[in-house]
Amino acid sequence: MASKDKGKKNQPPEKKRSPVLWVIAAVAVVVAVLAGTGNLPFFGSKAEAGKSFNLTEKETRPVLDPAMFSGQTRMAYAAAQKNPEILNEVYCYCYCDAPPFNHKTLLSCFTDKHGAG
């Protein structure tokens, strides 16, 4: 056993790969894929320019009662009910501003069952 320990002492320590590098690599891959498909958030096409924040039209309808839903959907509706002024400043990227929904902001998705999926 002593001879095995002596051999390990003379060897350089094993290099451990940092999990941070794996996270950075994974993010880089995701960004590359999104860039390749043209779906980078906050960097939309010229047609979408200015749609991210400070929208001219605001939603005035109330958010549906979160008790109508369960699980994560309930939590999403509760968050929308608690923070309507924030969601009313954000463009909805599911393109529900077009017919048949004609939503004005992200808050609009929570004034009907659209936010439930």
C-alpha positions in Angstrom: 0.0 0.0 0.0 2.9 2.3 0.7 4.2 2.0 -2.8 0.8 3.1 -4.2 0.8 6.2 -2.1 4.3 7.2 -3.2 3.3 7.0 -6.8 0.3 9.3 -6.3 2.5 11.9 -4.5 4.7 12.3 -7.6 1.8 12.7 -10.0 0.3 16.2 -10.7 -3.1 16.8 -9.1 -6.1 16.1 -11.4 -7.6 19.2 -12.9 -11.2 19.6 -12.1 -13.4 21.3 -14.7 -15.3 24.2 -13.3 -19.1 23.9 -13.6 -19.1 27.6 -14.5 -17.4 26.8 -17.8 -20.1 24.3 -18.6 -22.8 26.9 -17.9 -21.1 29.4 -20.1 -20.7 26.9 -22.9 -24.4 25.9 -22.6 -25.5 29.6 -22.7 -23.3 30.2 -25.7 -24.9 27.2 -27.5 -28.4 28.5 -26.7 -27.6 32.0 -27.9 -26.1 30.6 -31.1 -29.2 28.6 -31.8 -31.5 31.5 -31.1 -29.4 33.8 -33.2 -29.5 31.3 -36.0 -33.3 31.1 -35.9 -33.7 34.9 -35.5 -35.4 34.5 -32.1 -33.1 36.5 -29.8 -35.2 38.3 -27.2 -34.8 42.0 -27.1 -33.2 42.0 -30.6 -36.2 41.5 -32.8 -36.7 42.4 -36.4 -37.2 46.0 -37.5 -41.0 45.3 -37.6 -40.8 44.7 -33.9 -38.7 47.7 -33.0 -40.1 49.7 -30.1 -42.4 46.9 -29.0 -40.5 45.8 -25.9 -41.4 48.6 -23.4 -43.5 51.7 -23.1 -46.3 50.7 -25.3 -48.7 53.4 -26.4 -51.9 51.3 -25.8 -52.5 50.0 -22.3 -54.7 47.2 -21.0 -57.6 48.4 -18.9 -59.5 45.1 -18.3 -58.9 43.4 -14.9 -56.9 40.2 -14.5 -58.9 37.0 -14.1 -59.1 35.6 -10.6 -56.1 33.4 -10.0 -58.4 31.0 -8.0 -59.9 29.9 -11.3 -56.6 28.1 -12.0 -54.2 25.7 -10.3 -50.4 25.2 -10.0 -48.1 27.4 -12.0 -50.9 29.0 -13.9 -52.5 30.2 -10.7 -49.1 31.7 -9.7 -48.8 33.4 -13.0 -52.2 35.0 -12.8 -51.5 36.0 -9.2 -48.3 37.7 -10.2 -50.1 39.5 -13.0 -52.8 40.6 -10.6 -50.2 41.8 -8.1 -48.0 43.7 -10.7 -50.3 44.8 -13.5 -48.3 48.0 -14.1 -45.2 46.0 -15.0 -46.9 43.6 -17.4 -48.7 46.5 -19.0 -45.3 47.9 -20.1 -44.2 44.7 -21.8 -44.9 43.6 -25.4 -46.2 40.0 -25.6 -44.0 37.9 -27.9 -46.5 35.2 -28.5 -47.9 37.6 -31.1 -51.4 37.8 -29.6 -51.6 41.4 -30.7 -52.9 40.1 -34.0 -56.5 38.7 -34.6 -58.3 37.0 -33.1 -56.8 38.1 -29.7 -55.9 41.7 -30.4 -54.0 42.0 -27.1 -52.4 45.3 -26.3 -49.7 44.2 -23.8 -48.5 41.2 -21.9 -51.1 42.0 -19.2 -53.8 41.4 -21.8 -53.0 37.7 -21.8 -54.1 37.5 -18.2 -57.5 39.3 -18.7 -58.7 36.1 -20.5 -57.7 32.5 -20.4 -54.9 33.1 -23.0 -52.3 33.2 -20.2 -53.3 29.7 -19.1 -51.9 28.3 -22.4 
